[in-house]
Amino acid sequence: MTDLLIFAIAFAVLAAITLIRLAIGPNAADRMVAGDAADTLICCAMVLFSLFSGRGIYLDIAIVAALFGLIDTMLVGRYLEKEGGKGHGSADHQ
């Protein structure tokens, strides 16, 4: 059981590292990928923590967070497509 907790903590640490990339990403596409990766890692950590604690509420929250992450990725991708890759913070946007 402690293995699940160790992996959940590892996923949370990796998500923190990707959040740093989200903050300093050179353009909007890199920030979107970092945000999506952080969302996936946080959902995995919540699933593992749900198995560790034996409470299903964390699993429900992980599913909802994953759905919101998917919707967010689609919306930002559509926005970047309309902007032609020249979103806020883009290297091409000068």
Secondary structure by P-SEA (a helix, b strand, c coil): caaaaaaaaaaaaaaaaaaaaaaccccaaaaaaaaaaaaaaaaaaaaaaaaaaccaaaaaaaaaaaaaaaaaaaaaaaaaaaaccccccccccc
